[in-house]
């Protein structure tokens, strides 16, 4: 279907404005007025539900069914968050976090370099293996254990959880998301695998350019917002190492996308990059001359959150715990993620064998929910490894009980925000079936943008992906929601459908930095529920800059070079 300006109904602009109001409400209340997400999200859901019923004339039962679909979908994320918090609290009470903190000084005490090892490389590795919100939930607490302010840990891990996202969970956003979006739209002469490989290559082109400079941007933001001197300059002093860290990931990342395919760029690229960065740090290669650290904890600003306090009197075993034993829970978690997600030993089939589902909720077409509880990273490996850590670190019953109680207490405030965030998303999506014969709310937003922008669409294309991920919290879902639409716009304009699809996929990855329920989940894990606005306010800048860079590159490539790419 060709979507050109003169074919769009004149009311589409007004529909787009109305559809944008729930999303704008979230941004204004959380990022503008600094409301906690648990207060803002129920209001946004209510506004979306009202518009769905009153403007789109969606059947009331369908609105309720979509809300139920969203509430149930939040269970997946809550399980991941619960498992991540439990693993952190278990390791904190066993003394492992203290040992890791001390051992990390053996690589470098410089916080700028630490965030590159954990926030950039480890996050990319976990994203490549598991995706779906796992990286920030696993890495942010680890940074806290090293002495990072919770707000800084959340900010950095969410920004870093972008370049790797398009190929996260062994390529799921491209292999599952893009393929589902364009199914039936490709010409007979082109196979789906060929198209997906090409989309992966072009995605890697854009990411390799943006991702190379991302470590430097994050380090500069870290010193600007969390340093004694509030200076970008202190971050820029680490530029040589930051750029080296960027290239250590993006070069193998691109080569794997080009020569192998979309399954392994993030996973294998991060393994190679992690080895290179740690080796370089130990050797002092390109390291900044002066070590940079945060202010003393008594000087931390209130919104930064409380430092992670480890027990002064842990178990006697912790005093003799080796650095290997302290890291073992994280090592086991990473190994299990790789084995299960890459499909080794057939464990993926075993873990996905149990599925709970509710199809056609309340009798509504295409409104359904399912969960595979043992496939979720929250259960395997997070909860599993937390249980294994108890005997492995010889924890007492009191310490175990305290870890579980603290975990439940931390999870409850985040549950409200996550439940209503997902409920709002599903209401926006399920407005595709309505008595008014309008496009869905999300599609109205995109169609309006296409009508206004015209041939400058490549500049806008990544921002549609960003919007999709911001609302849904998933690059895969963003690709499914808008991938077919982007393909149609490119076809109507006579420009490369492959490159535009890749730009959309990259935009979806940048939206991961500010996706509401990703931010809520990371804040919950780090014990700073209610400070989501600070994160979104800071992360929106790199998110939009990344998308803008991709849009400008796309314009140049498509119209400047006029490449003959499908």
Secondary structure, DSSP 4 states (H G I P E B T S, - for coil): ----GGGS-TTHHHHHHHHHHHHHHHIIIIIIS---HHHHHHHHHHHHHHHHHHTS---HHHHHHHHHHHHHHHHHHHHHHHHHHHHHHHHHHHTHHHHHHHHHTTT---HHHHHIIIIIIIHHHHHHHT-TTHHHHHHHHHHHHTT--HHHHHHHHHHHTTTTGGGHHHHHIIIIIIHHHHTTTS-TTS-HHHHHHHHHHHHHHHHHHHHHHHHHHHHHHHHHHHSSS--HHHHHTTHHHHHHHHHHHHHHHHHHHHHT-SSSHHHHHHHHHHHHHHHHHHHTTT--SS---PPPGGG--GGG----PPPSS--GGGGG--HHHHHHHHHHHHHHHHHHHHTGGGHHHHHTS--EEE-SGGG-TT--EEE-TTTSTIIIIIIHHHHHHHHHTT--HHHHHHHHHHHHHHHHHHHHHHHHHHHHHHHHHGGGS-TT-PPPHHHHHHHHHHHHHGGGHHHHHHHHHHHHHHHHS-HHHHHHHHHHHHHHHHHHHTS-HHHHHHHHHHHHHHHTTT-HHHHHHHHHHTT-TT-HHHHHHHHHHHHHHHHHHHHHHHHIIIIIS-----
